[in-house]
Amino acid sequence: MKLVPNWRAVLRYAWSVRLMLLAGLLSGIEAVLPLVGGLLPIPPRTFALLTFFAVVAAVYARFVVQKGLSDEK
């Protein structure tokens, strides 16, 4: 496995990474929600739906050229 030359910038600024972190956070909240017994007034399926959209957006963002992150010259 070989990392891209600007992996630090990708890790720090890429929207795909940010959206995957958001998806992970939402997924974690969804997993913990049954344990806290309804303290949040948001239905559990809402987190599943938000996680789905965050993952779809991350996949889309992975293929979009982002200013300052492109290897193109």
C-alpha positions, 0 to 999 in steps of 0.5 A: 500500500502506498499513500498519496504524496499529500496524505497529511493535507488529505487527512486534514482537509478532504471532505470525504474524510470529514464526512466519514468521521461524521458518519462514524460519530452518527453510527456510534450515537445510534449504537449507544441510543438504546443504552441511554433509554431515550434521553434524546428526543430524536428517533433512532432511525434518524441517526441511521438515515443521517449516517447513510447520507453522510456515507453517500456524500463522502463517496461523492466527495472522494471523486470530486476535485477539491481545491488545494488537494488535487495532484493535478498540475 
